[in-house]
């Protein structure tokens, strides 16, 4: 089973979208097909935050090489929600993708990020997994930095989501009212916001 799918038919127009899922399923396929843009979808069947790469492509180095090869032929955007936004931010940095749409992004968890958050959020950033989750803050401290457009909800966790963005230097943060953390991406798809930012200039 491959954890990636490519959709690069010649009739597709617009920027190449690298879409990272937050669950063990391809989350963006129907939507990206509907707006007819070339895209590659990733999911993490092992549920380990892409820490060991992607089934069918190999480890992180192999993923970066694959993305880089495609990137040279298209203007590109990395896209994801929550854990998928974490992956979008990580691979955009490593493969030098110029733009990222990060919806309610997570940028790290565990004791090493606690200093960036008030104590009342510590229960939400605990690291209870048996595999490492790389902190994106050091990764975003120097070198090539993608242009990141972040979106956060006004539901429970707004402050947490905003601090997740700000701790890695993201300043272009848009509050989208009326949605929770988990359903913001669906709402933005339905109201056309994702389409506007994929096909628009920002």
C-alpha positions in Angstrom: 0.0 0.0 0.0 1.3 3.4 -0.9 0.8 6.4 1.3 1.0 8.8 -1.6 -0.9 9.5 -4.8 0.1 11.7 -7.7 -2.4 13.6 -9.9 -0.4 15.4 -12.5 -2.5 15.1 -15.7 -1.7 17.6 -18.4 -5.1 19.2 -18.4 -4.7 20.4 -14.8 -3.8 24.0 -14.3 -2.4 26.1 -11.5 0.2 25.5 -8.8 1.3 22.1 -7.7 -0.2 21.3 -4.3 1.5 18.9 -1.9 -1.4 17.9 0.5 -0.6 16.2 3.8 -3.3 14.4 5.7 -3.8 14.5 9.4 -5.4 11.1 9.5 -4.6 7.7 7.9 -6.6 8.6 4.8 -6.1 10.9 1.9 -8.0 14.0 3.0 -7.8 16.5 0.1 -8.3 14.4 -3.0 -12.0 15.1 -3.9 -11.5 18.8 -3.3 -8.2 19.2 -5.3 -9.7 17.2 -8.1 -12.7 19.5 -8.1 -10.6 22.7 -8.5 -8.4 20.8 -11.1 -5.0 21.6 -9.8 -2.0 19.2 -10.1 -1.4 17.6 -6.7 0.3 14.9 -4.7 -1.4 13.6 -1.6 0.4 12.1 1.4 -0.9 10.2 4.4 0.9 8.5 7.3 -0.4 5.0 7.5 1.9 4.4 10.5 0.4 7.3 12.4 3.8 8.6 13.4 3.6 12.1 12.2 5.7 11.3 9.1 8.7 10.8 11.4 9.9 7.8 9.3 8.8 9.0 5.9 6.0 7.6 3.7 5.1 4.0 2.7 5.9 3.7 -1.0 8.5 6.5 -1.1 10.7 5.7 1.8 12.3 7.7 4.6 12.3 11.5 5.0 15.3 11.9 2.7 13.5 10.0 0.0 10.4 12.1 0.4 12.3 15.3 0.2 14.1 14.1 -3.0 10.8 13.2 -4.6 9.1 16.5 -3.7 12.2 18.4 -4.9 12.2 16.7 -8.2 8.5 17.7 -8.8 9.0 21.2 -7.4 11.4 22.3 -10.1 8.6 22.1 -12.7 5.8 24.0 -11.0 5.0 26.8 -8.6 4.2 24.9 -5.5 2.2 25.0 -2.3 2.2 22.7 0.7 -1.1 22.2 2.4 -2.3 20.6 5.6 -4.5 20.7 8.7 -3.2 20.1 12.2 -0.8 17.2 12.1 -1.0 17.5 8.3 0.0 21.2 8.6 2.9 20.1 10.8 4.1 17.9 7.9 3.4 20.6 5.3 5.6 23.0 7.2 8.3 20.5 7.8 8.6 19.3 4.2 8.2 22.8 2.7 11.2 23.8 4.7 13.3 20.7 3.8 12.3 20.6 0.1 12.2 24.4 -0.3 8.5 24.7 -1.3 7.9 28.5 -1.5 4.4 28.7 0.0 2.5 26.9 2.8 -1.2 26.9 3.7 -1.2 25.8 7.3 -4.6 25.3 8.9 -4.6 25.0 12.7 -0.9 23.9 12.6 0.9 21.9 15.3 4.6 22.9 15.4 5.8 20.7 18.3 4.7 18.9 21.4 6.2 17.6 24.6 8.3 19.1 27.3 10.6 20.9 24.9 7.8 23.3 23.8 6.3 24.1 27.2 8.2 27.3 27.7 6.3 28.7 24.7 2.9 28.1 26.3 1.0 29.1 29.4 0.7 26.3 31.9 -3.0 25.9 31.3 -2.2 24.5 27.8 0.4 22.0 28.9 -2.1 19.2 29.0 -2.8 19.7 25.3 0.9 19.5 24.3 1.9 16.5 26.2 4.0 13.9 24.3 2.5 10.5 25.0 3.7 8.8 21.9 6.5 6.2 21.6 8.2 7.9 18.7 9.9 11.3 18.4 8.1 14.4 17.1 10.6 16.9 15.8 10.2 20.4 17.0 9.8 22.8 14.0 11.1 25.8 15.9 14.8 25.1 15.4 14.1 24.1 11.8 12.5 27.5 11.1 15.2 29.5 12.9 17.5 30.0 9.8 18.1 29.2 6.2 15.3 29.1 3.6 11.9 30.0 5.1 8.7 29.4 3.1 6.0 32.0 3.0 3.4 30.7 5.4 -0.3 31.6 5.5 -1.8 30.2 8.6 -5.5 29.9 9.5 -6.9 29.4 13.0 -10.4 28.9 14.3 -12.2 30.9 16.9 -13.3 27.8 18.8 -11.7 26.1 21.8 -7.9 26.3 21.4 -7.6 29.5 19.5 -4.9 30.8 21.7 -3.0 27.5 21.5 -3.2 27.4 17.7 -2.0 31.0 17.4 1.0 30.3 19.7 1.8 27.2 17.6 2.2 29.6 14.6 4.0 32.4 16.4 6.6 30.2 18.0 8.1 29.4 14.6 7.9 32.9 13.4 4.7 32.8 11.4 3.0 36.2 11.4 0.5 35.9 8.6 -2.3 34.4 10.7 -6.0 34.7 9.8 -8.8 34.0 12.3 -11.7 32.3 10.6 -14.8 32.5 12.8 -17.4 29.8 13.3 -15.4 26.6 13.2 -13.6 24.3 15.6 -9.9 23.2 15.2 -10.9 19.9 13.6 -13.5 21.2 11.1 -11.9 24.5 10.0 -10.4 22.9 6.8 -13.8 21.6 5.8 -15.4 25.0 6.4 -12.7 26.7 4.3 -13.1 24.2 1.5 -16.9 24.8 1.5 -16.7 28.6 1.5 -14.0 28.7 -1.2 -11.2 30.1 1.0 -8.7 27.3 0.2 -9.3 27.7 -3.5 -8.7 31.4 -3.4 -5.4 31.0 -1.7 -4.3 28.1 -3.9 -5.0 30.0 -7.1 -4.4 33.5 -5.8 -1.2 35.5 -5.2 -0.1 36.1 -1.6 
